[in-house]
Amino acid sequence: MHRSTADLKTLALELGLSQSTVSRALRAHPGIPETTQRRVIAAAEAAGYRPNARARSLATGRAETIGLIFPLERLQLPETNFVDVLAGISTVVTRRNYSLLLSPFADDEAAVLRRLASTKAVDGVIITRPLVDDPRIALLNQLRLPFVVHGRSEVAEPYSFVDTDNDNAFERLTSLLLDYGHRRIVLVNGLAQFRYVDARAASFRRAFAARGLTPLPDAIEFVSMTEATGYETAMRRLAGPERPTAFLCGSVFQARGVYRALREHGLEVGRDISVVCHDDGVRGVSAADFTPPLTATSTSIRGAGEKLAATLIDLIERKVAEPLRTILPFELILRDSVALARP
């Protein structure tokens, strides 16, 4: 097959398959065996075949484009998991022969959503960082624009989401510290308006309550997910009248700041004070690479991005009729940052 003449018909003849089978294989249709999909994709790549986007759009009535809606500030943060989420989304979008439209907003996200729905520039959208009571979900249902939420909200509206199991992950981390005799535990959490932050705080309290215990009255710190806030929080708490015996951090960035503060106080992690965290598997910052290696619950944020894109495209192509709700599992990895509480 020559790159200059490769088309769907030629590709189908070369493979001994029907054009419809080849077309569906290239779109990762669930009715096509995975071995056939791999064979077709490999042949298409070798031949330089690219589906005619305009022809597909006319045939399907879809733009074959999904939108990722996010606050502009996420591109400006030095510490963020946004690129890892984007990498996962991009992987699936490419595999399913869709395009990705990035739609940042400065303040009025609702206006962006209304514009995308009215212009039909996209077939559906992914929204991120849901609030405890998120009004975007009702708006998108009203606009009849397919969507998936990265995370959950407490609204009664039907919607699809992909979320980390924050509820159980932070209960496990708290219970681990309690098992080691820690009672003066500080949770370095995220900003209070987000649902995942609320879930983590509730899990922390639940782990104490399950043992008939009560955390410190000011045990939970609601701060942004940065090294600077982890450092500032730890410095402030270490200077207080009742020094914590352990820190539970919402991200590896915060944990990195806590480690730095402890070093400046001449304290050794895993001996003098214990530290645990949640690790999204962000490139370049791994809990396993801390000194000492950091105990963490771990999930793949890139895997979450892949699941978000796959779920949205399945909704667009009507391969599923009901909202899809995915809660990603986590792994608890015990490393050297935890020890028995010291008096």
C-alpha positions in Angstrom: 0.0 0.0 0.0 1.4 3.5 -0.9 0.9 6.4 1.5 -0.4 8.6 -1.3 -3.2 6.3 -2.3 -4.2 4.7 1.0 -8.0 5.0 1.7 -10.6 3.0 3.5 -11.4 0.8 0.5 -7.7 0.0 -0.2 -7.1 -0.7 3.5 -10.0 -3.1 3.7 -8.9 -5.0 0.6 -5.4 -5.3 1.9 -6.7 -6.7 5.2 -9.4 -8.9 3.7 -12.1 -7.2 5.8 -15.2 -5.2 5.0 -15.0 -1.4 5.0 -17.4 -1.2 7.8 -15.3 -3.6 10.0 -12.2 -1.6 9.3 -14.0 1.7 10.1 -15.4 0.3 13.4 -12.0 -1.2 14.3 -10.3 2.2 13.8 -12.9 3.7 16.2 -12.3 1.0 18.9 -15.9 -0.2 18.5 -16.6 -2.8 21.3 -18.1 -5.2 18.8 -14.7 -5.7 17.1 -12.2 -8.1 18.7 -9.2 -6.5 20.2 -6.8 -8.6 18.0 -8.6 -7.3 14.9 -8.4 -3.7 16.2 -4.7 -4.0 16.7 -4.2 -5.5 13.3 -6.2 -2.8 11.6 -4.6 0.1 13.5 -1.1 -1.2 12.7 -1.9 -1.5 9.0 -3.5 1.9 8.9 -0.4 3.5 10.6 1.9 1.7 8.2 -0.1 2.9 5.2 -0.4 6.4 6.4 -4.2 6.2 6.4 -6.1 9.0 8.1 -9.9 8.9 8.1 -11.5 11.8 6.3 -12.8 13.9 9.2 -15.3 15.9 7.1 -16.8 12.8 5.5 -17.2 11.1 8.9 -18.8 14.2 10.4 -21.3 14.4 7.6 -22.1 10.7 7.9 -22.5 10.7 11.7 -23.9 14.2 12.3 -21.2 14.8 14.9 -18.2 17.1 15.1 -16.1 14.2 16.4 -14.5 16.6 18.9 -14.7 16.7 22.6 -14.0 19.7 24.8 -11.9 19.9 28.0 -13.1 22.9 30.2 -10.7 24.2 32.8 -9.7 27.4 34.6 -6.9 29.3 32.9 -5.0 29.3 36.2 -4.3 25.6 35.9 -1.9 26.3 33.1 -0.1 28.8 35.2 0.4 26.7 38.3 4.0 25.3 38.7 2.6 22.3 40.6 -0.4 20.6 39.0 -1.6 17.2 37.8 -3.4 18.9 34.8 -0.8 17.8 32.2 -1.1 14.2 33.4 -4.9 14.3 33.0 -4.5 15.9 29.6 -2.0 13.2 28.5 -4.5 10.5 29.4 -7.4 12.2 27.6 -5.2 12.8 24.5 -4.3 9.1 24.3 -7.9 8.0 24.0 -9.0 10.9 21.8 -6.2 10.0 19.3 -7.1 6.3 19.5 -10.8 6.9 18.9 -10.1 9.3 16.0 -11.6 12.4 17.8 -10.2 15.8 18.2 -9.7 17.7 21.5 -10.7 21.3 22.0 -9.1 22.9 25.0 -11.5 25.6 26.4 -9.9 27.6 29.3 -12.0 30.2 31.1 -11.0 33.2 33.3 -14.2 33.6 35.3 -17.5 32.7 33.5 -17.4 29.0 32.8 -21.1 28.8 32.3 -20.8 31.1 29.3 -18.2 28.9 27.8 -20.5 25.8 28.2 -23.5 27.6 26.7 -21.4 28.8 23.7 -20.0 25.3 23.0 -23.5 23.8 23.2 -25.1 26.4 20.9 -22.3 26.3 18.2 -22.1 22.5 18.3 -18.4 22.9 18.1 -18.0 19.8 20.3 -20.0 16.6 20.8 -19.5 16.7 24.6 -17.3 18.1 27.4 -15.2 17.1 30.4 -15.5 19.3 33.4 -13.1 19.2 36.3 -12.8 20.1 40.0 -16.5 19.7 41.0 -17.9 21.7 43.9 -19.7 20.1 46.7 -23.0 21.4 45.2 -22.0 22.0 41.6 -24.4 24.1 39.4 -22.7 23.1 36.1 -24.2 19.7 36.2 -27.8 21.0 36.1 -26.8 23.4 33.4 -25.2 20.7 31.1 -28.3 18.5 31.6 -30.5 21.5 30.6 -28.3 22.2 27.5 -28.4 18.5 26.6 -24.7 18.4 26.0 -23.1 15.1 26.9 -20.5 15.5 29.7 -18.4 13.7 32.2 -17.2 15.1 35.5 -13.7 14.5 36.8 -14.8 13.9 40.4 -18.2 13.9 42.1 -20.7 16.4 43.4 -23.5 16.0 45.9 -26.2 17.1 43.5 -29.3 15.0 42.8 -29.0 15.4 39.0 -28.0 12.4 36.9 -24.5 12.6 35.6 -21.4 10.5 34.6 -18.2 10.8 36.5 -14.7 9.3 37.0 -13.4 9.8 40.5 -10.6 8.6 42.8 -11.9 6.6 45.8 -11.1 9.5 48.2 -13.6 8.3 50.8 -11.8 5.1 51.4 -8.2 6.2 50.6 -8.1 8.8 53.3 -9.8 6.6 55.9 -7.1 4.0 55.2 -4.3 6.6 55.6 -5.8 7.9 58.8 -6.4 4.4 60.2 -2.8 3.5 59.4 -1.5 6.4 61.5 -3.9 5.5 64.3 -2.6 1.9 64.2 0.9 3.3 64.9 -0.4 5.1 67.9 -0.7 8.6 66.5 -3.5 10.8 67.8 -2.1 14.3 67.1 -2.5 14.1 63.3 -2.8 17.1 61.0 -4.6 16.6 57.7 -3.1 19.1 55.2 -6.2 19.1 52.9 -7.2 21.1 49.8 -9.5 24.0 49.4 -12.9 23.5 51.2 -15.2 24.3 48.3 -14.3 21.1 46.3 -16.2 17.9 46.9 -13.1 15.7 47.0 -11.7 17.9 49.8 -14.9 17.5 51.7 -14.9 13.7 51.2 -11.3 13.5 52.5 -12.1 15.5 55.6 -15.2 13.3 56.3 -13.0 10.2 55.9 -10.5 11.5 58.3 -13.1 12.1 61.0 -14.8 8.8 60.3 -11.5 6.9 61.0 -11.2 8.6 64.4 -14.9 8.0 65.2 -14.7 4.3 64.3 -12.3 3.9 67.3 -14.2 6.2 69.6 -11.5 8.9 69.2 -11.7 12.6 68.4 -9.1 14.4 66.3 -7.6 17.7 67.3 -10.1 20.6 67.1 -8.0 22.2 64.4 -6.7 19.0 62.9 -7.8 19.8 59.3 -6.0 22.6 57.3 -7.8 23.7 54.1 -5.1 25.1 51.8 -4.1 24.8 48.2 -2.2 21.8 46.9 1.3 23.3 46.7 4.7 22.7 48.3 4.6 26.3 49.7 1.4 25.6 51.6 2.7 22.3 52.9 5.8 24.0 54.2 3.9 27.0 55.7 1.4 24.7 57.4 4.0 22.4 58.9 6.2 25.3 60.1 3.2 26.9 61.8 2.0 23.7 63.4 5.4 22.7 64.6 5.7 26.0 66.3 2.4 25.6 68.1 1.9 24.5 71.7 0.8 20.9 70.8 3.2 19.6 68.2 1.7 17.0 65.8 3.1 13.5 65.7 2.0 12.9 62.1 1.0 14.8 58.9 -1.5 13.4 56.3 -1.0 15.3 53.1 -3.5 15.6 50.2 -0.7 15.6 47.5 2.9 14.9 47.0 3.5 18.6 46.5 2.2 19.4 50.0 4.2 16.5 51.4 7.4 17.9 49.8 6.8 21.1 51.7 6.2 19.2 55.0 9.4 17.3 54.6 11.4 20.6 54.1 9.8 22.1 57.2 10.7 19.0 59.3 14.3 19.1 58.1 14.6 22.8 59.1 13.4 21.8 62.5 16.0 19.1 62.8 13.3 16.4 62.8 13.6 13.1 61.0 10.7 11.8 59.0 9.8 8.3 60.0 11.5 8.6 63.4 10.4 11.9 65.1 7.3 12.6 63.0 5.4 10.4 60.5 4.2 11.6 57.1 1.8 10.0 54.7 0.1 11.3 51.5 -2.0 10.6 48.5 0.0 10.3 45.2 -1.6 10.9 41.8 1.4 9.5 40.0 2.4 12.9 38.7 5.4 12.9 36.4 8.6 14.0 38.0 7.3 13.9 41.6 7.0 10.4 43.1 6.4 9.4 46.7 8.8 6.6 46.2 11.6 9.1 45.5 11.3 11.0 48.7 14.0 10.6 51.4 12.9 8.6 53.3 10.4 7.1 50.8 6.9 8.3 51.5 4.0 6.1 52.5 1.1 6.8 50.2 -2.1 5.8 48.6 -1.6 5.8 44.9 -3.8 6.0 41.8 -3.0 7.0 38.2 -4.2 10.4 37.2 -3.3 9.7 33.6 -5.5 6.6 33.8 -8.3 8.8 35.1 -7.8 11.0 32.0 -8.1 8.0 29.7 -11.3 6.8 31.5 -12.8 10.3 31.2 -12.3 10.5 27.5 -13.4 6.9 26.8 -16.6 7.4 28.9 -17.5 10.6 27.2 -17.0 9.2 23.7 -19.1 6.1 24.6 -21.9 8.5 25.8 -21.6 10.5 22.5 -21.8 7.4 20.4 -24.7 6.1 22.5 -22.9 2.9 23.4 -24.3 3.4 26.9 -27.8 4.6 27.8 -27.4 5.4 31.5 -24.8 7.7 33.3 -21.5 5.9 33.9 -20.1 6.2 37.4 -16.5 5.0 37.8 -14.6 5.1 41.1 -11.0 4.3 40.5 -9.3 2.0 43.1 -6.1 2.9 45.0 -3.1 1.1 46.3 -1.7 1.7 49.8 2.1 1.4 49.7 3.8 1.4 53.1 7.3 2.9 53.0 9.7 4.3 55.6 8.0 7.6 56.5 5.8 6.0 59.2 6.8 4.9 62.7 5.3 4.4 66.1 4.1 7.7 67.7 6.6 9.1 70.1 5.4 10.7 73.4 
